[in-house]
Amino acid sequence: MITQRQCQQIMFKLRCTAERDPNDIIANAASQLAFELETPNRSNALTDKDRQLIQYAARKDYAPLKEMA
């Protein structure tokens, strides 16, 4: 089970990946998954593909394009 804090961290990494990854397919998938994780219980139904994308985003560890103020 993923905690709320972990889910927020995952969504942040996915959004950074969506902004920065040069592969449009990966960027779009990261954006979509980050959006879906905002819905209740979505984090409890992760597929293998979702997990792979989350691991990819964590490995890449992209920083946001613009720092938050």
N, C-alpha and C positions, 0 to 999 in steps of 0.2 A: 504494500500500500504506500502510496506517495503522499507525503504531508503537503499541506498548503504551501509552506515555505519552499519545499523542494519543487513543487509545481511552478511556483513563481520564478525560481531560478532556471528551470528548464525552459519556460516560455521566453525568458530574457535571452538565453543562449540561442534559441531557435529564431528569435527576431533579429538578433545580430547576424546570424547565418543568412537569414533572408535578405538582409541589407547588403552584405558583403560578398557572399559566395559568387564566383564567376559563372558557375553552372546554373542556368536558369531553372532547370528541372529541380535541382536540389533547393534552390532559393525559394521557389514556389511551394514546394512540399513543406519546407520549414515554416513558411508563412502560414500555410493552411493548418498545419498541426498546432502551431502556437495559438491560432484563432480557436481551433476546436477545443483546446485544453481549458479555455475559459468557460466552457459549458460544464454543468454538474456531472460528475461521475465519468467524464471522458477519460480521465487519467487512470481509471480502474479498468479500462478496456483497450489497453495498448496492444497493438499488433507487433509482430516481429519487425516489420518494416518501420513502424513508429520508433521502436527501441533502437534500431540501427541508425535512424536519423538523429535521435537524441544523442547517441554515442558519438556520431560524426560531429555534431554541433559542439559537444563537450571537448572533443579532440582538437577541433579547429580553434576554439576559444577566441572567436572574433570579438573585437571591441566595437561598441556602437559607433556609428559615423559621427554623431554629435553627442558630446558629453551632456548628461542631464544636469540641469542647474539646481 
